[in-house]
């Protein structure tokens, strides 16, 4: 006899330089979108950095403020680095700019890992370029502008993933019974 199990959630990780500005925004926005669409159990999001400058720190205060102004909660975020295990632990690795994409592709150990890497703004049909600008050295208003870009692109990414997530939710895997 077979036992029906729920499918594993699809895991997305967003990656930027320090994991305190752009990638936490994308993580929070994407998670909120999945939950509002009733797919919070089918997809998870996290974020990481390409460097270890801010490991363990909260998101930049301007990131948290920008998120709050748009109705999101980024207060629980703590920065962490992208590691070799991050490839295995995630189904999709989303870079916030082409520098991150290049670094992640260099870190990939094989074609499967490299194939997981994509750029967030590639999911925004109207994006003028593929890099989400780093607001770290800018004023607070830039954080709002970056968040708007991230919201648009994450909606595009979610539209790409949603049909497969809804279908797999209706078609659970079966495992042999022990």
N, C-alpha and C positions, 0 to 999 in steps of 0.2 A: 504494500500500500504506500502511496505517496502522501507527503505532507506539503501543504501549500504555505509558502512564506511570502512575506512582503518583499518586493524588490528593494535592493539597496538604493539609497538616494543617489542622484547624480551630483557630483561634487565639483564645484567651481571655485578656483582660487584666483584672486586679483592681486597683481604684483606691481609695486612701484619702488621708488628708491629707498625711502625710509619707513614706509608703512605707517605714516602718521597723517597723511593728507589725502592723496588721491585714492589709493587702494582701500582704505577704510570706508571712504565715501561709497565706492562701488560695492563693497561687501554689504554695507547696511542697506543701500538702495535696492540691490538685487534681492536680498533676503526679504525685505518688506514687500516687494513686488510679488515674489513667490507666495508669500503668506496671504496677501490680499487676493490672489488668484486661486487660493485653495490648494496650492502645491507645496506648501512649506515642508511637508514630510517627504516629498519626492525629490527635493533639491536642496542642497546646502551650499552656503557660500562662506568663504573665509578670505583672508588677505595676508600678504607677507611682503617682505622687503628684499631687495637685492644686496643690501648692506646691513651691518649690525649696529649702526649709529644709535638707534633709538629703541633697541630691544627692551621690552618690558614697560615702555612708556605708554601713556595714554595718547590718543590722537591729539594732534595740535588743537589748541583751544579754538582757533578760528575754524577748523574742520567741524568740531562739535557744535559750534554756534551756527554755522551754515546749515548743517544737518537739522538742528532744532528749528531754525526758521522755516524749513520745508516740512516739518512734522516728523522727522526721523530721530531716533535715539542712538547716538554713537558713544555714549558715556562708558560703556563696558569694554570698549576696544583696548587691547594691549598689543603693542608692536611685536612682531616676531619675524625671524628671517626665513626666507625660502631655503629649503634644504634638499638634498638628494632625495629624501623620502617624500618630499612634496609632490614629485612627479607620480609616484606610486599611489599616494593618498588622494589624488584628484583626477577627475576625468577631463577637465578643461583648465588650462592655465592661461589667464587673460592678462596680457601686458598692457600697461597704461601708456607707454610710448615705445617708439622703435628702438631706443637704447635698451630698455628692459627686454624687449623681444629678442634682440641680438644676444644679450647676456644669457637669457633663458635657453635659447637654442644652443649656445655654446656649452651650457651646463648639461644639456640633454645627453644621455648615454647611448641612445639609439634612435632609430626613426620613429618608433612608437611614441617616445617621450617628446621628441621634437614636433611630432604631429599634433600634440595636445596644445601647443603654444599658438595663440592668436592675439590680435590687437583689438582692444575694446572699441575704438572708433571705427573699425571696419564694419561694425554693425549699425552705423549711422550713415544712411544713404546720402545725407546732406553735408557731412563733415568735409571741411575744406582741406584738412590734412589728417594724418593718422596719429598724431601725438596729442594727448591730453596735457596741456601745459602744467608745469609744476608751480603751484601758487605759494610755495613756502617762503620765498623772499618778496612776495607781493603784499599788498594791503588786503584787508578783509573782503573787499568787494570782489576780488579775483577768486576767492573761495566759492562765492555764490555763482560766478560764471562757470567755474570748473564743475561745480555740482550740477548745473543745468546740462552741461555736455554729457556728464556721466549718466544723468537720468535718461536722456534721449538714447544714448548708446545701450544702456542696460535694458531698456524696453525693446530695442531691436534684437539684442542677444536673447532675451526671454522669448520673443516671438519665434525665433529660430528653434529654440529648445522645447517650447510648450507642447506642440503636437506629440512629440515622442514621449514626453513625460506623462501626458494624459493617457496615451495608449498603453505605456508600460504599467501605469497604475491599474489599469483595467485587466492586464494580463500578468498576474503574478507568476513567478517562477515556481517550479515544483522541485522538491528535493527528495531523494530516496529516504525512506524511513529507516532508522537504525534498528 
